[in-house]
């Protein structure tokens, strides 16, 4: 619900962009101005369209369907996870990512993917814990809500990138002729920005805070998915996987430092924009599920 609430400002600005595009197409091609906005709004249903998901998985996420021997490894584990969750596992599609990273993720409306490293190196119970975490993202509505937010904010973000590029180019060119011309252009842009914010009731300012709010929701969703997997009885194995990932991260930092190229610690803004909690936080949240029951 929080993700969908944060969708509204970006959706309204994107609708404005698509509406302006509709007016241009009507002037150039005679196409009714309302066709692009209506088509764009209805296109959100593609998040639940299986062929579209297949295209997304194969060509954008670079995934492939499990081969027979991979299917033999995944299917029993997936059946156990979905049985414990009380859902029909057949409504989701399992995919493989050819990387040597220990990772897995849920995407779109029905995609559950694991990396080849996770498939080959994790035990069956550890793999089940990871899949239970990803299934929780689907059952919690995290994946489709995030995808809809991304899709419906895309026109607004694309327009902002174009405007930002054009303005930066204009200011740079103006600076070559005279600093006064550049300063005048910056002042004019400031006035236009102020008027735009005033006319749109401060909506553009709200958009500046949305990335931080979305990152906070993402971190909360990860903790919720951990909690769901733990409640199904996978807490010990999930903790093992998280500890292994944390150890790998620390080793990478030590190796970089030994080579004289220390990795920079994330600053406050980077931490606020992180979509995942740090591993110590996730492990600490799992502690109540790891305590022996009395």
C-alpha positions in Angstrom: 0.0 0.0 0.0 2.9 2.4 0.7 4.4 1.7 -2.7 1.1 2.3 -4.4 0.6 5.5 -2.4 4.0 6.8 -3.5 3.1 5.9 -7.1 0.6 8.8 -7.3 2.9 11.8 -7.6 5.0 10.2 -10.3 1.9 8.9 -12.0 0.3 12.4 -12.2 3.4 14.0 -13.7 3.9 11.1 -16.1 0.2 11.5 -17.1 0.9 15.2 -17.8 3.9 14.2 -20.0 1.9 11.6 -21.9 -1.0 14.1 -22.3 1.3 16.6 -23.8 2.6 13.9 -26.2 -1.0 13.2 -27.1 -1.5 16.9 -28.0 1.6 16.8 -30.2 0.5 13.7 -32.0 -3.0 15.2 -32.6 -1.4 18.3 -34.1 1.0 16.2 -36.3 -0.9 13.1 -37.2 -4.5 13.9 -36.3 -4.5 11.1 -33.7 -7.1 12.0 -30.9 -5.2 13.5 -28.0 -6.8 11.1 -25.5 -5.5 7.9 -27.1 -1.9 7.9 -25.8 -2.9 8.6 -22.1 -5.6 5.9 -22.2 -3.3 3.4 -23.8 -0.6 4.2 -21.3 -2.9 3.8 -18.3 -4.2 0.5 -19.6 -0.7 -0.8 -20.3 -0.2 -1.3 -16.6 -2.2 -4.6 -16.9 0.9 -6.0 -18.7 2.4 -6.6 -15.3 0.2 -9.7 -15.1 0.6 -10.8 -18.8 2.6 -14.0 -18.9 4.1 -13.5 -22.4 5.3 -10.0 -21.3 6.8 -11.5 -18.2 8.6 -14.1 -20.4 10.0 -11.3 -22.5 11.1 -9.3 -19.4 12.8 -12.4 -18.0 14.6 -13.5 -21.1 15.7 -10.3 -22.7 15.9 -7.7 -19.9 16.8 -9.8 -16.9 18.8 -12.3 -18.9 17.3 -15.3 -17.3 16.6 -18.8 -18.7 14.2 -21.5 -17.9 15.7 -24.4 -15.8 17.2 -27.2 -17.8 16.1 -30.8 -16.9 18.8 -31.4 -14.3 18.1 -27.9 -12.8 14.4 -28.6 -12.8 15.1 -31.9 -10.9 17.0 -29.8 -8.3 14.5 -27.0 -8.0 11.1 -28.7 -8.2 11.2 -30.7 -4.9 12.4 -27.7 -3.0 9.8 -25.4 -4.5 7.0 -27.8 -3.7 8.1 -27.9 -0.1 8.2 -24.1 0.1 4.8 -23.6 -1.5 3.2 -26.3 0.5 4.4 -24.7 3.7 3.1 -21.3 2.4 -0.2 -22.8 1.4 -0.1 -21.4 -2.2 -0.2 -23.1 -5.6 3.4 -23.1 -6.8 2.3 -23.6 -10.4 1.2 -20.0 -10.7 4.8 -18.9 -10.4 7.6 -19.5 -12.9 11.1 -20.5 -11.9 14.1 -19.0 -13.7 17.9 -19.3 -13.6 20.5 -16.5 -13.8 23.9 -17.5 -15.0 26.1 -15.7 -12.5 28.4 -16.8 -9.8 26.8 -14.5 -7.2 24.9 -15.9 -4.3 21.5 -14.3 -5.0 17.9 -14.8 -5.9 15.0 -12.4 -6.6 11.4 -12.1 -7.4 10.2 -9.9 -10.3 7.0 -8.9 -12.1 4.0 -10.8 -11.1 5.2 -14.4 -11.2 9.0 -14.6 -11.7 11.2 -16.3 -9.1 14.8 -16.5 -10.1 17.9 -18.0 -8.5 21.5 -17.7 -9.6 23.5 -20.7 -10.8 25.8 -20.3 -7.8 22.9 -20.5 -5.4 21.5 -23.5 -7.2 24.8 -25.4 -7.2 26.3 -24.4 -3.8 23.4 -24.1 -1.4 22.0 -27.1 0.3 18.3 -28.0 -0.4 17.2 -26.5 3.0 19.2 -23.4 2.4 17.8 -23.1 -1.1 14.3 -23.5 0.3 14.9 -20.7 2.8 15.9 -18.4 -0.1 12.9 -19.4 -2.2 10.6 -18.8 0.7 12.0 -15.3 1.1 11.4 -14.6 -2.6 7.9 -16.1 -2.5 7.1 -13.8 0.3 7.8 -10.8 -2.0 5.1 -12.1 -4.3 2.5 -13.0 -1.7 3.1 -9.6 0.0 2.5 -7.8 -3.3 5.9 -6.2 -3.3 7.0 -7.1 -6.8 4.0 -6.1 -8.8 3.5 -2.9 -6.9 7.1 -1.9 -7.4 6.9 -2.8 -11.1 3.8 -0.7 -11.6 5.4 2.2 -9.8 8.4 1.9 -12.1 6.3 1.7 -15.2 3.9 4.6 -14.4 6.7 6.9 -13.4 8.8 6.1 -16.5 7.5 8.9 -18.8 8.1 11.5 -16.1 11.6 10.3 -15.3 12.4 10.1 -19.0 11.2 13.7 -19.5 13.2 14.9 -16.5 16.4 13.3 -17.9 15.8 15.0 -21.3 15.1 18.4 -19.7 18.1 18.1 -17.4 20.4 17.2 -20.3 19.1 20.1 -22.4 19.5 22.6 -19.6 23.0 21.5 -18.7 24.0 21.8 -22.4 22.4 25.2 -22.7 24.1 26.5 -19.5 27.5 25.2 -20.7 27.1 26.8 -24.2 25.9 30.1 -22.7 28.9 30.1 -20.4 31.3 30.0 -23.4 29.9 33.3 -24.6 29.6 35.2 -21.4 29.3 34.5 -17.7 26.5 37.1 -17.6 24.5 35.1 -20.2 25.0 32.0 -18.2 23.9 33.7 -15.0 20.9 35.2 -16.7 19.9 31.7 -18.0 20.3 30.2 -14.5 18.1 33.0 -13.1 15.5 32.4 -15.8 15.5 28.7 -15.1 15.1 29.4 -11.3 12.1 31.6 -12.0 10.5 29.0 -14.3 11.2 26.3 -11.7 9.6 28.4 -8.9 6.5 29.1 -11.1 6.2 25.4 -12.0 6.4 24.3 -8.4 3.8 27.0 -7.4 1.4 26.1 -10.2 1.7 22.3 -9.4 1.2 22.9 -5.7 4.7 21.7 -4.8 4.3 18.3 -6.4 7.8 18.4 -8.0 9.3 18.9 -4.5 7.5 15.7 -3.3 9.2 13.8 -6.1 12.6 14.6 -4.6 11.7 12.7 -1.4 10.2 9.7 -3.2 13.5 7.8 -3.9 14.3 7.9 -0.1 10.7 6.8 0.8 10.8 4.0 -1.7 14.2 2.8 -0.4 12.8 2.7 3.1 9.8 0.7 1.9 12.2 -1.6 0.1 14.1 -2.3 3.3 10.9 -2.9 5.2 9.8 -5.3 2.5 13.0 -7.3 2.8 12.6 -7.6 6.5 9.0 -8.7 6.0 10.1 -11.3 3.5 12.7 -12.6 6.0 10.0 -12.7 8.7 7.7 -14.7 6.4 10.4 -17.3 5.6 11.3 -17.5 9.3 7.7 -18.0 10.3 7.6 -21.0 8.0 10.5 -22.6 9.8 13.3 -21.5 7.6 15.0 -19.1 10.0 18.1 -21.2 10.8 18.9 -21.8 7.1 18.1 -18.3 6.0 20.5 -17.0 8.7 23.2 -19.3 7.4 22.7 -17.9 3.9 22.7 -14.3 5.1 25.8 -14.9 7.2 27.6 -16.4 4.2 26.7 -13.3 2.1 27.9 -11.0 4.8 31.2 -13.0 5.1 31.7 -12.7 1.3 31.1 -9.0 1.5 33.6 -8.6 4.3 36.2 -10.7 2.4 35.8 -8.5 -0.7 36.5 -5.4 1.4 39.6 -7.0 3.0 40.9 -8.1 -0.4 40.4 -4.6 -1.8 42.2 -3.1 1.2 45.1 -5.5 0.8 45.4 -4.5 -2.8 45.6 -0.8 -1.9 42.1 -0.1 -3.3 39.9 0.1 -0.2 36.2 0.2 -0.9 34.6 3.4 0.3 32.1 3.0 3.1 28.6 4.1 2.0 27.7 7.6 3.2 24.5 8.7 4.9 22.7 9.4 1.7 23.8 6.1 0.2 22.5 4.3 3.2 19.2 6.1 3.0 18.9 5.0 -0.7 19.8 1.4 0.0 16.9 -0.9 -1.0 18.2 -3.7 1.3 19.0 -3.6 5.0 22.5 -4.4 6.0 23.2 -8.1 6.9 23.8 -7.5 10.6 20.3 -5.9 10.8 18.7 -8.8 9.0 20.4 -11.3 11.2 19.5 -9.4 14.3 15.8 -9.4 13.2 15.9 -13.2 12.8 17.1 -13.8 16.4 13.6 -14.3 17.9 13.0 -17.1 15.4 16.4 -18.7 16.3 15.8 -18.9 20.0 14.8 -22.3 21.3 11.2 -22.6 22.2 10.3 -23.2 25.9 
